[in-house]
């Protein structure tokens, strides 16, 4: 079982009605619902210390959870951060720099740190980032509500974070004087930006039927929407907003693979009825395909041919 | 710097008004405040796999956070759990057994699991347990509100969890047919019970001025109350409710050390005006001393002599 199958199993076994979206939605008052989300970042799984800039890691730890709030169409309000840290990093003052980046992002979104935990870890840095937010009652945008015939959109370019990861694996480092296109790709990986403003605009338009953020990879995250909505999808390779900086460094096929399966771009992936296409593309959203009624099937149209693709984004266990 | 000093530093630097108690208290509605808390449990720091029973570890992960809600005089409502787990434990089905214990405790307190995260860890199991609860608006019981002259109470015996830990270190195991007193001590360490009922009674009485749970150790946790309240304390060795099972296994001095510095008993440690002594002891609370105006000083009275003691409970960093 991979972790998604295990979560399905646990959700079923214990009748967990609120598990399975980017955030849990809890009634909070007559006018608002509470949104909460938790995300772990683990050394040598999500990042390597040899390329981690502590401030950027602090930024990213918060950004990935803010992105989950965005993916529900909500606004973040408070946060907690739990950190397991080995002795030698503690002694080097890693945490103080980590918090610098964390608080820079928190304050720019008006998010207040209200708690968390600090523990020694024997080895490997591990961080659990928790964010709470709110949304007008009943207005959280779920994964499970896409309809057949809906158009599928991305809020911006994808693949850049995966390209940045490849550059890091190839030995490039952000702190050095790399070229501008390289630095842009490295920052896509190291300092993703949660799309809270876009989410807010989409929420106010009221046209979006389902939404998720691209954390695992387009093929997987679109798979999550299809799985939860009991639908399928067709996407067109020519429509994918592949990060333009990728083409200078990678083959066309690598670029497409990064865009389909790379993950960590934290763009919003969402669906809306076809009558909303003009409005949404006018706002800068990119239409990439359409929701179908063929449950669980995702087809990629490329060069006039159509072929089914499997969710091939990141998973921890197989 | 140890982690408590570091948290003081970060709290000051970033003006974090809601950090520093067992839970953060957030306004939720006209009648209730939201309580939230996060606790990490890390392999080889908080437990060892060689003695961990997965179901009991799942229980404990939730129990320590429920205890934080109890320590504020609140009631838990929802929970999230983030788990970083190595491949070999994942493959062995460790998590399914972990969840068994987790959900047994959750359902007995009406707590709903609403989210979390699962990540691979290269090595070492790490768990971050988050619980949300509520309390009548303005009624959360803080650490920072003890007054000079208040009596100090414990909700039950202490030292047992530390005694159980020593037995585990000495090679005893819960799964074997150990003697009843040994099993009771082992369970104090492996399956602590959050004192939510007692907390609820104390909340309704309205007599308690400050409260914390004994997680780090009596000397440290009383130190936290004194530090936050800018007070001191005197406690009497003869009044300490040392776990009776300890005496069969350990010397009188070891028993006292376990009670003072052992931690993990998850009893409630609280203060109330002296006029409340009869009522509270009538409920089963044990009076152990008195709050003084000597900021930061804790004296232990033993055999007619008084000596200052340092917080010597658990800390991760020195």
Interface residues (C-beta under 8 A of the other chain):
Chain A: X3 X6 X7 X10 X14 X16 X18 X19 X23 X24 X26 X28 X29 X34 X36 X37 X38 X39 X40 X41 X42 X43 X44 X45 X46 X78 X80 X82 X83 X84 X87 X90 X95 X99 X103 X112 X113 X114 X115 X116 X117 X118 X119 X120 X121 X122 X123 X124 X126 X128 X130 X132 X316 X317
Chain B: X3 X6 X7 X10 X14 X16 X18 X19 X23 X24 X26 X28 X29 X34 X36 X37 X38 X39 X40 X41 X42 X43 X44 X45 X46 X78 X80 X82 X83 X84 X87 X90 X95 X99 X103 X112 X113 X114 X115 X116 X117 X118 X119 X120 X121 X122 X123 X124 X126 X128 X130 X132 X316 X317
